[in-house]
Amino acid sequence: MVVSIKSRNQLDRRSSDRKPKQWDTIIAESVTMEYKSGNQRYQVLKGIDWQIQRGNIQILMGPSGSGKTTFLSILAGLLTPSLGNVYLLGEEITKMSSAKLARFRRNNIGFIFQHFNLFPALTAAENIEVVLNIKGIRGTKARYQAQELLEHVGLEMHANQRPANLSGGQKQRVAIARSLAGHPQIIMADEPTAALDSTSGHRVIELLRRLAKEEGCTVLMVTHDPRILDVADRVTYLEDGIVKTSGIT
Ligand SMILES: Nc1ncnc2c1ncn2[C@@H]1O[C@H](COP(=O)(O)OP(=O)(O)OP(=O)(O)O)[C@@H](O)[C@H]1O
């Protein structure tokens, strides 16, 4: 896939340009992932070195099957790499026990997926309250914070609606509001605008931009959506299991 970007500054830099670790929210060191298929093993990720600085919006692009979702899942601590290390906010998540990692993810990462994953039986506000409850925020405080989060995404008037009564864009904004519960420092999103029409897509993109630029969240997105390039600080192009700086013009 050929995409255009405004400046070569958006391109990934090679490891010689790497900043000291304290500046980076996410660091991947030699990340390798092998899958097995019958007796065969094949490498989807081939020793990737990579990093993202705080407050950046980083986009991950690449052809279908190039390993974007696998890489995002490893960076999020949802998958363990075959080899290599991942550091989030200065902590090595690849060394954490599963309980510690689950706690770390809960406290620090907000996830946004293409298919919303909202609970259909719960209202927009309740969908957010559930996550707040998991994070130890309950009762009136959770109700208040859920309302505040819905205001943040412009959906305060829809707090009592169930997902079936919301448009795709509104559902995605509820999902974003939910991912912000507890103020995570990192937002990870897989195709957050893929299911949205142009207006809703732009609202979601603007929201993600505000989170990064006004609130210092680090946003990592897998996307094929060229509109997101307008707000991206950097674009990484993944191909054949490695990070390529070419292929983007
Ligand atoms: N659990 C798994 N077991 C075996 N192979 C897998 C597994 N998950 C992914 N793969 C394979 O690894 C490769 C990379 O998959 P991945 O989903 O990471 O790619 P992608 O770049 O996100 O693709 P797309 O843009 O189509 O979503 C694909 O060939 C896929 O079939």
The ligand as a MOL file (V3000), in Angstrom:
LIG
                    3D

  0  0  0     0  0            999 V3000
M  V30 BEGIN CTAB
M  V30 COUNTS 31 33 0 0 0
M  V30 BEGIN ATOM
M  V30 1 N -2.3030 -16.9590 16.6110 0
M  V30 2 C -1.7330 -17.1060 15.4260 0
M  V30 3 N -1.2580 -18.3000 15.0360 0
M  V30 4 C -0.6620 -18.4750 13.8390 0
M  V30 5 N -0.4830 -17.4780 12.9280 0
M  V30 6 C -0.9580 -16.2590 13.2570 0
M  V30 7 C -1.6090 -16.0080 14.5190 0
M  V30 8 N -1.9480 -14.6830 14.5630 0
M  V30 9 C -1.5560 -14.1490 13.3940 0
M  V30 10 N -0.9580 -15.0870 12.6190 0
M  V30 11 C -0.3660 -14.8680 11.2870 0
M  V30 12 O 0.6640 -13.9150 11.4350 0
M  V30 13 C 0.6830 -13.0120 10.3260 0
M  V30 14 C 0.5090 -11.5760 10.8330 0
M  V30 15 O -0.7980 -11.4120 11.3590 0
M  V30 16 P -1.3000 -10.0170 11.9350 0
M  V30 17 O -2.7440 -10.1710 12.2820 0
M  V30 18 O -0.3880 -9.5680 13.0100 0
M  V30 19 O -1.1190 -9.0830 10.6390 0
M  V30 20 P -1.7110 -7.6390 10.3220 0
M  V30 21 O -0.6140 -6.8740 9.6920 0
M  V30 22 O -2.3380 -7.0650 11.5590 0
M  V30 23 O -2.8330 -7.9840 9.2460 0
M  V30 24 P -4.1920 -7.2110 8.8710 0
M  V30 25 O -3.8110 -5.8540 8.3620 0
M  V30 26 O -4.7720 -8.0620 7.7950 0
M  V30 27 O -5.0430 -7.1660 10.1150 0
M  V30 28 C -0.4520 -13.4610 9.4050 0
M  V30 29 O 0.1290 -14.2730 8.4110 0
M  V30 30 C -1.3580 -14.2590 10.3020 0
M  V30 31 O -2.0450 -15.2630 9.5900 0
M  V30 END ATOM
M  V30 BEGIN BOND
M  V30 1 1 1 2
M  V30 2 1 2 3
M  V30 3 2 2 7
M  V30 4 2 3 4
M  V30 5 1 4 5
M  V30 6 2 5 6
M  V30 7 1 6 7
M  V30 8 1 6 10
M  V30 9 1 7 8
M  V30 10 2 8 9
M  V30 11 1 9 10
M  V30 12 1 10 11
M  V30 13 1 11 12
M  V30 14 1 11 30
M  V30 15 1 12 13
M  V30 16 1 13 14
M  V30 17 1 13 28
M  V30 18 1 14 15
M  V30 19 1 15 16
M  V30 20 2 16 17
M  V30 21 1 16 18
M  V30 22 1 16 19
M  V30 23 1 19 20
M  V30 24 2 20 21
M  V30 25 1 20 22
M  V30 26 1 20 23
M  V30 27 1 23 24
M  V30 28 2 24 25
M  V30 29 1 24 26
M  V30 30 1 24 27
M  V30 31 1 28 29
M  V30 32 1 28 30
M  V30 33 1 30 31
M  V30 END BOND
M  V30 END CTAB
M  END
